[in-house]
Structures are given as C-alpha cells and as structure tokens.
Amino acid sequence: MNVRVRIGLLLLLTGLWVAGCTSDPVAGQSADQVEAADVESADVVDGADLEQSAPLQPVVSEISQSDVQAAVDVYERFLAARDEAYFVPDGDLSAFDSIAGESMLEEVRKFWARNAVFTDSGAGILGRSSTANIVETSTEAGQVKILDCVEVREDNEDESFSPVRFVEHEATVVSADDGWMVDAIRVIRSGDLADTDWFGCVPTYHEERVKATVEALAAEVFEWKSDPDPTVGTDVSEFFDGRLRQESEDALAQQREQFGNRYMSGVEEQYVTVAGSDIATGGWNFLVELCLYYPSGEIWTDVASGAEVVQKPPGSATRVGYRVRSDEVSADSWSDAIVDLTPVEYPSPCFDEL
C-alpha cells in the first residue's frame, strides 16, 4: 500500500488534519486543451459585452409570479434552441423567433466561428445539451433575472475533456410584444480551468446526495470512536471506491491499535458543506468538506482507569476534504462514493464560517 495514502486515510478516519500539497489544476493540460476550453469560456467576455449593449425596452412594469414562470419557460426553451443551433453553422435560426434578442443570435454565430477553428485541430465540440438548475429569480423594471447552475453535457472530439461542466450564469429575460425574450446572459463561472478556479457550481440534486454521503460516513466513524468497547470494529468500505475501499478496513484496524483501550468521550460537532464541483478532475466529481469542532476540546477516556486524556484544547477544529464521485446508474438514479482525500488549506479554523 502506498505509505502516503495509508497515512492520509488514517488521519482522515480519526478526524485529524489531512496535510498535503495542492497541485496546479492547469498543470498537465495541453495547449490544445486550454485553447479548446476557450470555446465556452469566451462567453464570459461575450456576456460582459451583452450587458453593455442597449437593452430591449420592457413592455410591462410590474411582474407577477405567473410572469416569472413564463419568463423561466422561455429561458429553458432558449437553452434547448441554442444547443441545437450551435451545431448547424449558418443554419436556420427561426427557433429563436420571439424568444431571443439579436445579441443572443450573435452569440450563436460567434460559437460557430470559434468551434470551427477548434474542430479543424481535433479539439472541437460535436454536440451539447444543457439542463437548467435555477438557483433564484428576481425582478426589476420589466426584467426577470435568472441565476442558474446549468449542467452542460458535451460530446467532445478530444475525449480527454470532461463530458460535463457546470456553468454558473445569470440570464436577463425582458418583456416583449409577444411575451418574454432572453436579452443577455452573463457568465459567472464557465466551468473551465481556462478562466476559473477549480470550484464550479453544484446543482441542488447533486449537492444533497454527496453531502449526505459524507454526513453518513462521519456519523459512522464518530460512533466507532465513541464506543467504550475498543474491541468492536467497524467497516466503512461502503462509502469508498477504488484504492480507498480496499484500504479503509485495514486503516481502521490500525487506528484501533493506536487508540489502545480508549474511546472518545468529548463532544464532537460535525458540519458538512459542499465546496463545489471539481473542475480539475472533470466528470461528476464534487468537493465536500467536513468540519469537526470540539467546543470542550478533543477528550478521550481510558476504559480501565476512567482517566481522561485531552488530545486537543477547547475550541479546536479540523477540516477534512473529500472528493465524491457520482455515477449515473440510470435516469434520475445515481450512486456516490468517496474516491480521494483532498487537502483543504484555509487560514482560519473551519468553525469560523459556521
């Protein structure tokens, strides 16, 4: 077993700090990969330009909830029409009639030009589908603003690219004579390493599942550490995959030897947050953070004597990072497993953020 991996797993399972070196997420990317990422990331610039263009004049001044739903419907129709139109260069754009302004049609034309260049070099996008995961909507002066974490699935010529990205953007939908029209889209995070850090947005249905996975693991390990009978073991391999599944049982057995005849008797508070989608590794990978907080200190009790041993002083905290991979088993069905331990380095204790 790799010694570094074993040490990392041992530390993680006892809630100690996991140390490591973060790698540059762009390192190892070929020049073609970074350039090909610009096919989508160029939308960041386009979005900024669109915000500065003259907006369509609103027809309504007060917006009802039914108006908001109508605007959302038009926005989702726009996403589907754009996915279709992206791959019909100089084709029929009639699908955008009454649902998109001229600036959005210009975005499609720019995509044609960019993607043609990358396709010639073997790094183009061959197909795409976008699924809306709306975070919030707001209204002002005849406009509906839609903040969305869009799941974008792509068929790429270069198979080293991730088949999925999570694009965080804000769409501006304005009232027009025939209803509603998408006037501008401002990209916040494109999900590409070329123009963002390695944290992407996370749709709610992924966030809830991967968070629950880490919460269940943390509860299982806490119960095991808090068991006054040190001879009782536990098996957490179901939470892991790959090398971690194979190593977790041995790691826990070794931990029990290190604990000796002691169990954790102090209060441990657990907080789990999803930091974001893991752009660096691609696919359906998510970074989940576990914060262990000991308000009275990390205290262990000797089974035979009842003597307490304070391992960490009151107010101590530990942050541990996990990479959780989600696999699509079938439509609307996913399986989740922890596939890596991720170094999480922040200047302040994690409980400061609670």
Secondary structure in CASP SS format (residue, H / E / C, confidence):
PFRMAT SS
TARGET T0000
AUTHOR 0000-0000-0000
METHOD secondary structure of the structure
MODEL  1
M C 1.00
N C 1.00
V H 1.00
R H 1.00
V H 1.00
R H 1.00
I H 1.00
G H 1.00
L H 1.00
L H 1.00
L H 1.00
L H 1.00
L H 1.00
T C 1.00
G C 1.00
L C 1.00
W C 1.00
V C 1.00
A C 1.00
G C 1.00
C C 1.00
T C 1.00
S C 1.00
D C 1.00
P C 1.00
V C 1.00
A C 1.00
G C 1.00
Q C 1.00
S C 1.00
A H 1.00
D H 1.00
Q H 1.00
V H 1.00
E H 1.00
A H 1.00
A H 1.00
D H 1.00
V H 1.00
E H 1.00
S H 1.00
A H 1.00
D H 1.00
V H 1.00
V H 1.00
D H 1.00
G H 1.00
A H 1.00
D H 1.00
L H 1.00
E H 1.00
Q H 1.00
S C 1.00
A C 1.00
P C 1.00
L C 1.00
Q C 1.00
P C 1.00
V C 1.00
V C 1.00
S C 1.00
E C 1.00
I C 1.00
S C 1.00
Q H 1.00
S H 1.00
D H 1.00
V H 1.00
Q H 1.00
A H 1.00
A H 1.00
V H 1.00
D H 1.00
V H 1.00
Y H 1.00
E H 1.00
R H 1.00
F H 1.00
L H 1.00
A H 1.00
A H 1.00
R H 1.00
D H 1.00
E H 1.00
A H 1.00
Y C 1.00
F C 1.00
V C 1.00
P C 1.00
D C 1.00
G C 1.00
D C 1.00
L C 1.00
S H 1.00
A H 1.00
F H 1.00
D C 1.00
S C 1.00
I C 1.00
A E 1.00
G C 1.00
E H 1.00
S H 1.00
M H 1.00
L H 1.00
E H 1.00
E H 1.00
V H 1.00
R H 1.00
K H 1.00
F H 1.00
W H 1.00
A H 1.00
R H 1.00
N H 1.00
A H 1.00
V H 1.00
F H 1.00
T H 1.00
D H 1.00
S C 1.00
G C 1.00
A C 1.00
G C 1.00
I E 1.00
L E 1.00
G E 1.00
R E 1.00
S E 1.00
S E 1.00
T E 1.00
A C 1.00
N C 1.00
I E 1.00
V E 1.00
E E 1.00
T E 1.00
S E 1.00
T E 1.00
E E 1.00
A C 1.00
G C 1.00
Q E 1.00
V E 1.00
K E 1.00
I E 1.00
L E 1.00
D E 1.00
C E 1.00
V E 1.00
E E 1.00
V E 1.00
R E 1.00
E E 1.00
D E 1.00
N E 1.00
E C 1.00
D C 1.00
E C 1.00
S C 1.00
F C 1.00
S C 1.00
P C 1.00
V E 1.00
R E 1.00
F E 1.00
V E 1.00
E E 1.00
H E 1.00
E E 1.00
A E 1.00
T E 1.00
V E 1.00
V E 1.00
S E 1.00
A E 1.00
D C 1.00
D C 1.00
G E 1.00
W E 1.00
M E 1.00
V E 1.00
D E 1.00
A E 1.00
I E 1.00
R E 1.00
V E 1.00
I E 1.00
R E 1.00
S C 1.00
G C 1.00
D C 1.00
L C 1.00
A C 1.00
D C 1.00
T C 1.00
D C 1.00
W C 1.00
F E 1.00
G E 1.00
C C 1.00
V C 1.00
P C 1.00
T H 1.00
Y H 1.00
H H 1.00
E H 1.00
E H 1.00
R H 1.00
V H 1.00
K H 1.00
A H 1.00
T H 1.00
V H 1.00
E H 1.00
A H 1.00
L H 1.00
A H 1.00
A H 1.00
E H 1.00
V H 1.00
F H 1.00
E H 1.00
W H 1.00
K H 1.00
S C 1.00
D C 1.00
P C 1.00
D C 1.00
P C 1.00
T C 1.00
V C 1.00
G C 1.00
T C 1.00
D C 1.00
V C 1.00
S H 1.00
E H 1.00
F H 1.00
F E 1.00
D C 1.00
G C 1.00
R H 1.00
L H 1.00
R H 1.00
Q H 1.00
E H 1.00
S H 1.00
E H 1.00
D H 1.00
A H 1.00
L H 1.00
A H 1.00
Q H 1.00
Q H 1.00
R H 1.00
E H 1.00
Q H 1.00
F H 1.00
G C 1.00
N C 1.00
R E 1.00
Y E 1.00
M E 1.00
S C 1.00
G C 1.00
V C 1.00
E C 1.00
E E 1.00
Q E 1.00
Y E 1.00
V E 1.00
T E 1.00
V E 1.00
A E 1.00
G E 1.00
S E 1.00
D E 1.00
I C 1.00
A C 1.00
T C 1.00
G C 1.00
G C 1.00
W C 1.00
N E 1.00
F E 1.00
L E 1.00
V E 1.00
E E 1.00
L E 1.00
C E 1.00
L E 1.00
Y E 1.00
Y E 1.00
P C 1.00
S C 1.00
G C 1.00
E E 1.00
I E 1.00
W E 1.00
T E 1.00
D E 1.00
V C 1.00
A C 1.00
S C 1.00
G C 1.00
A C 1.00
E E 1.00
V E 1.00
V E 1.00
Q E 1.00
K E 1.00
P C 1.00
P C 1.00
G C 1.00
S E 1.00
A E 1.00
T E 1.00
R E 1.00
V E 1.00
G E 1.00
Y E 1.00
R E 1.00
V E 1.00
R E 1.00
S E 1.00
D E 1.00
E E 1.00
V E 1.00
S E 1.00
A C 1.00
D C 1.00
S E 1.00
W E 1.00
S E 1.00
D E 1.00
A E 1.00
I E 1.00
V E 1.00
D E 1.00
L E 1.00
T E 1.00
P C 1.00
V C 1.00
E C 1.00
Y C 1.00
P C 1.00
S C 1.00
P C 1.00
C H 1.00
F H 1.00
D H 1.00
E H 1.00
L C 1.00
END
